[in-house]
Amino acid sequence: MNREEQYLSEYEAPRFAKLRPNLHAACFPLMKLLPARFILDRAQSSGQLSAGGHIAETTSGTFGLALALLAAVRGYELTLVTASSLIDDAFRRRLELLGAAVRATADHKGTGDQEARLAELRGILEDRPETFWPRQYDNPQNALAYGRLAERIVRVVGRVDCLVGCVGSGGSLCGTGGFLRTLFPGLRLVAVDTNRSVLFGHPAGPRLLRGLGNSIVPANLKHEAIDEVHWVGALPAFSAARAHYREHAIFMGPTSGAAALVAGWHAGRDPGASCVVILPDEGHRYQDTLYDDAWLEALEGWPVCAPTTPVQLTRVQPGGECDWTYVEWRRRELRDAPGAGDVP
Amino acid sequence: MSPGTADRDSFEAGRVFYNGHVRAISLQTGIGQAIAHHGELLQGVFQGRDRRLHRALLTLPHPLRMTTATFWPSSSGVIAVRPADRTKAARAAKLTLDHLGFGPAAGDLTIESTIPVGHGYGSSTADVIASIRAAAASAGTSLRPSAVSRLAIEAETASDAIAYCEQPVLFSHREGFVLEHFGAEYPPLVVVGCRCGTEPVDTLRLPRARYSSEEIEQFRTLRGLAGRAFAQQDPWLLGRIATISACISQRYLPKPGFDAVRSIAEDFGACGVQVSHSGTVAGILLDARNREAASRALSVADALLRSGFHDVTRFSINGEGALAG
């Protein structure tokens, strides 16, 4: 392993914070390095990816950054497909400085344009059939990569009764949760999503909270493993991320804010349960948005009267950017959840 | 002392310092002992510092059964062993004396053991390790566990972690090195052991398990939990690890009666079950800190006997008298 690789393998590890007596947070600088490195390692050893080869992926953020870091160090060519609504100039520059080619679809509806991005990617694969596509949404190696996180968690925390995490691809929550549940069969898995993400049955729509949720349902999301689903609107998530920074001096992104909000509520409600929350990335990328007062004040609904408890729903139904709702999912398939897929 | 000063050997209490080795002037009678094990708490494949995967195990020691080896130097020209079929033990003694600079040495090696052969109690390795220790004692020295393990693997291609006595280590049994020192000691356990099946297993002829990617990643988490279990001295976490490892082992070397052992363990509130991953041994693990550990161990033993299991035994590890009285 060369020295750059050693740096990245250490960079992929979380730091642990004890947020409450029964709540540990695994705080990642860049969680997606974990699956990216795992998938590229496997592709290299199976011969799917040869020296100097081409990698292409559709991603709106940190998985792309993780691939770009690894591609730079390992000498691969990388093409990332994103949507114009999902990428800002600073982040784009960060990717391009690493040598990645970034293609953004127009995304007129502002939904993340997942279908158009996949069509663009298929075009790349047709033009250059030797291209390796990591397929973070459907590649089971994405979930397998989280054995490393499960190992870290049990070394630090021991027994775990409740795991809270955001869902985008499903890899981190279902992967980590699957390994932990083998160790602790009573483990409760709590998914954090946002309104107008289709993952747990909302109709697709514009989402202000990015980095979790999805406009397609990835194969790595195992609905039948999930006990409880929360939909956190953007404003409570932003507010929670800021409070998290102020209270614990841990500077994380908005999805981490949403996850910490849900986990804090859970841990407070069940003080005997050992809870763990996964916080996937840091706050630097959001300095000009949720960490900027002027930007926030321009948002409709801000200042938010931040809810301290969620509203329990009996059917899946979308809410607004100020809402925080949840359902007892009860390890159901998506098609079996009342209200899932209804058009409002 | 550096090799350059070897010509200035210094004498001390009948020994001579030579090329940095402490060396007896002549071989004496040497005695060595090694305990048995009761299968493993964990066995699988694990990543080493070289980032490659290595087969490795975490042994459950069985301090009640042991091998004693005695080496008498002679001028016969060969190492003669009794019983005569313990050729690996003789080879181990020879390798040890060669290693210490006494080759070619000769003598009589006697193996006395209370360990049943071929069921996963590590009888062969205990013979080998006791012989290595006897040969080293004969040369007036003792060897570090890492050196003992390397010699044992040279003598019989695979070893277990018995050279580390009761230190918990994740040990590569085919390559002879430690992947992880868990540091502390074993948490207080009472073990009720039995045999699943009666046919002995030839360990070295078993096909190697070909674990799935998912199992390999799960082993990572079991290793992490073992680190936690030893750090916290928690027999419950250790029992959980052992049960999962035993369940994975069932896919490769299924033991008849394993489900019955598990259900007895559940009935009596045990921490878990463990097996010999290459033998017929199974054990039910109880928390030795529990005041009722001794009576519960008796009840578990009864239940195993009533279910038709053979060779039911009880012993404790760091139990501090849990089975006394």
Interface residues (C-beta under 8 A of the other chain):
Chain A: M1 Q141 L144 G147 R148 A150 E151 R152 I153 V154 R155 V156 V157 G158 R159 F179 L180 T182 L183 F184
Chain B: R51 S213 E214 I216 E217 Q218 R220 T221 L222 R223 G224 L225 G227 R228 Q232 D234 L237 R240 I244
